[in-house]
């Protein structure tokens, strides 16, 4: 499902025009991105959490040049689904 599909589905379910829904979805995603950029986690009860995870420094190999490189410590965004959400997906797949 793409963002356009999400906008169409919300518009169909609520009766709100697509441009307004698109602006709301864009704003929602912008707030999440800004929060994660500032290191602040976003918790959506019953859906999941958008969190910032810290990756430790590690040594890796560049196999094309046969050299080792050091990847510095860095932060990455991650999503952790809520237990309710995981349960509903698991139950849907088991049926």
QUIKA-V731330 format. One record per residue. RES is the residue in three letters. SS is DSSP state (H for helix, E for strand, C for the rest). Layout:
RES/SS
RES/SS
This chain:
UNK/C
UNK/C
UNK/H
UNK/H
UNK/H
UNK/H
UNK/H
UNK/H
UNK/H
UNK/H
UNK/H
UNK/H
UNK/H
UNK/H
UNK/C
UNK/C
UNK/C
UNK/H
UNK/H
UNK/H
UNK/H
UNK/H
UNK/H
UNK/H
UNK/H
UNK/H
UNK/H
UNK/H
UNK/H
UNK/H
UNK/H
UNK/H
UNK/H
UNK/H
UNK/H
UNK/H
UNK/H
UNK/C
UNK/C
UNK/C
UNK/C
UNK/E
UNK/E
UNK/E
UNK/C
UNK/C
UNK/C
UNK/E
UNK/E
UNK/E
UNK/E
UNK/E
UNK/E
UNK/E
UNK/E
UNK/C
UNK/C
UNK/E
UNK/E
UNK/E
UNK/E
UNK/E
UNK/C
UNK/C
UNK/C
UNK/C
UNK/E
UNK/E
UNK/E
UNK/E
UNK/E
UNK/C
UNK/C
UNK/E
UNK/E
UNK/E
UNK/E
UNK/E
UNK/E
UNK/E
UNK/E
UNK/C
UNK/H
UNK/H
UNK/H
UNK/H
UNK/H
UNK/H
UNK/H
UNK/H
UNK/H
UNK/H
UNK/H
UNK/H
UNK/C
